[in-house]
């Protein structure tokens, strides 16, 4: 059984027991979070993709940790104009482990 959920503007295929990294979620380590934007559930040969049927579906996960990704450097310059801009960014993330998929 697997599901496709949306979190952080991205769609992710998940199964029970999966450990994945998603955009930062609110909550402490060890808390349970419900991902309720489910787009698809596949259980053996049964496929559920109807938005009306998936309104009550959710995926339960446990927060395993928070962190920040590697630094990404953005550098702009204009030749012969002495304009140079260097910026760095580290994206925060949350690591979660899927415990169960609650279908409709």
N, C-alpha and C positions, 0 to 999 in steps of 0.2 A: 504494500500500500504506500502510495506517495501522493504528495500534493504540490501544487504550485501556489506560492503565496507572494504577496507584494509587501516589501518593507524597505523604507528608505528610497522609494522611487525605482526600485529594481525588483524584478521577478526572479524568484529562486525556487528550484525544485528541491523538496525536502522529504526525508523519510524519518521514521522514529529512530532515534539514536544518532542522527547526524550532528556533527559539530561544525558550526559555520560562523563566519565573520560577517556582520551586517553593520549598517550605519548606526551611530550612537543611539541607544535606547535608554529611556529613563528607568532607573531602578538600581537597587543594590545587588551585589554578588550573592547568589543563592535564591533570589526572588524568582517567582514564576511570572512569565509574561504570556499574554495571549495575542497571537498574530491572527487578526480576524479578517484581513483582506485576502480571502482564499479565492483563487480563480479556477482551480481544477482539482478534482480528487479522482484518483484511479485506484480501485480496489479489485485486483485480479482482472477480470474481464469487464467489470462495471466501471463506466466512466461518467462522472457527474461534472458538467460544465455549465449548467443552467444557473444564471445569477439569482433567480428566485429560490432555488434549492440551496444555494451556497450562502445565503444570508446568515444562517445560524451556524455555519461551519467555522471552526477555528483550529489553529495549531498551537499547542502548548509547548513552551520551551522554558528552560532554566538558564538564567544569566550566569556564565562561568567567569567572566572578567571583562574589564574595560581597558582600553589602551589607545595609543596613537600610532598611526601608520608611519612608514618611512617618509622623510622629507622630500617634497617635490619642489624643484627650483624653477621659477618663472623669470626669465631674463629678457629684457627688451633694450634695444639700443637703436640710435639713429647715427649712421656713419657721418663723420665730419661735423657733427653738431654738438658733441660732448654731452649727449643725453644717454644715460645708462640707468636702468632701474632693475634691481635684483630683489625678488621677493621669494620667500619660502613659505610652504604650507604643509602642515601635518594634520591629516584627516583623523578625527576621533572615531573609534569603532567599538562595538560590543561583540563579545564572543558568546554565542548561545548554543545550547544543546537541546535538540528537539526531543520531547518526551512522548508526546502522543498527538495523533491527528483525530480530531472530533468531527465526524461528518454529519450530514443532515439526516 
